[in-house]
Amino acid sequence: TMIGSMLSLARATDTELADATSIATNTMRAFKMPAEEMGRVVDTLTNLANSSNQSLVDVGESMKDLAPLAATAGDSIEDTAAALAILANNGIKGSKAGTAVARAYKNIVKAPIQRHLKAAGVAALDSAGNIRPLKDILADLGENTKDLASGAKLELFDKIFGRGMASALKLADANFEDVLGKIEGLPGSADRAAAVMDSGIGGSLRRLMSALEGVAIAIGEALAPMLSTLSKRLQGVAGWVTRLVEENGEFVKIALMVTAGVIAAGAALVMAGVAAAALNAIIG
């Protein structure tokens, strides 16, 4: 189930359930994956966070700007995760990593950049005009520039990737297939990692808290329509009161003055009663 997958992701990565749920659902939507593939999303995110130097929250920040571009370019969630894992293990993570890889996609579709790539013997597009997988472009670029002098190589990467050149250099020199092997893993990776995290007393307490969070989310989803309706009605009442005051300003002022007068008179009568009682006691 969806909630079961979220619980596994949260426990496997030691992340708050609300954060894990938001990251997983946003990533799934960005890659235009059906709900039936949530298990694949959760397994990929778990392997990415646990096999690289970053948290699931870091992954979520990376995916915000990157995932929609990667999906449009035709790259899979696994390929995108592998790129983020490589960067994280080189100290580049979070929004910085996502921005760097997103910039690579934006640059390689530009005609001047494609000319630089072609001069290096690298094709950015396939025969149908679609962007080739980013990992293949970077692998070809890394292979074709491995014998270049450092100055020429840095100049070329700067022309192609601009401010994202440092990340591109790391990706071009990396072994994507090796990292992909750790990212793709086997179905049920999140469940197995969660089971390891759940062992012992500490794990039992985490399971209990996660289950309670799951119940809270389910209750919130069930109550959402009713609360929305109630909120709209209260807004309507507030609007009616506001219009009543605006349309009957003088009447409201008089009513407030009368109310204030009645309160003052009542207070005066109370004080008079207290004084009379005190006087009576003195005379007595």
Secondary structure as UniProt FT lines:
FT   HELIX           2..13
FT   HELIX           17..30
FT   TURN            31..32
FT   HELIX           35..37
FT   HELIX           38..51
FT   TURN            52..53
FT   HELIX           56..73
FT   HELIX           77..88
FT   TURN            89..91
FT   HELIX           95..108
FT   HELIX           111..119
FT   TURN            120..121
FT   TURN            127..128
FT   HELIX           134..144
FT   TURN            145..147
FT   HELIX           150..161
FT   HELIX           162..164
FT   HELIX           165..172
FT   HELIX           176..184
FT   TURN            187..188
FT   HELIX           189..197
FT   HELIX           200..247
FT   HELIX           249..283
//
